[in-house]
Amino acid sequence: MESSSGPRRVGRWIDDLLKGWALRTQEYFVLLAHAARAAVSRPFYVRDLVQQMDTIGVSSVGIVVLTGLFTGMVLALQSAVEMRQFGATIYIGRLVGASTIRELGPVLTALMVTGRAGSGMAAQLGAMRVTEQIDALTTMGVDPVRKLVVPRLLAGIAMMPVLTLVTDVVAILGGAIIALAKLHLTAELYFRSVYLTLAENGFLFRFIPVDLFGGLVKPLVFGGIMALTGCYFGLRTSGGTEGVGRATTRTVVTASVLVLAADYILTQLIIATLIE
């Protein structure tokens, strides 16, 4: 009996774990569906939306500028070490442009904004939950999802592509600093190489590079993931101030993993539909 109780306990633990994951996944998508319905019906909280766009977008410009600058500089510097051995330093612009616009710009921007704005959402909503402010909204007849989640979700979707574009531009300029100062390339050669990278896979509607389009589609999804995850864990907060800390940590970890997973899926779709 004792020898068989151990495997049974392990089986029950695995069963409870899987059921918990399934339940949380269901609640996550139920919140998404509720927010999607609320986003297209009245009332609209425009002031809250503008405030969240400022919090997510404008307040994050500094951190994404620094991220883009040092990413572009390090990428160019490290690549030059290897490419110099083959006399291929003239292609630094292609490498920096392609890596930044296709992958590094969207992913790094999403991760940095998640750490700054996503955690803030979870902390703010978590504090409102443990102090019963959300219950007060419900008592007054205000839908908490419409009031609190929808503005954050729409702001995240709207501002993440803008921040990604800032990261892309600054990263390319950071690479240019290294190319001109360390590799002694001309600005014309560097930026022409970046342009050729963008034109390599063709254009959509004759003027939008496919790579740039793909690099700006990803942030739409990443912004939604960041905002929805922060709101989900914030609304589920319990246990006082310790619960707020746990919600913040779970938001950053979960949203970061989801961003990386979504990046792989979206990259496969973009390559299959737009490039191949």
Disulfide bonds with the S-S distance in Angstrom:
none
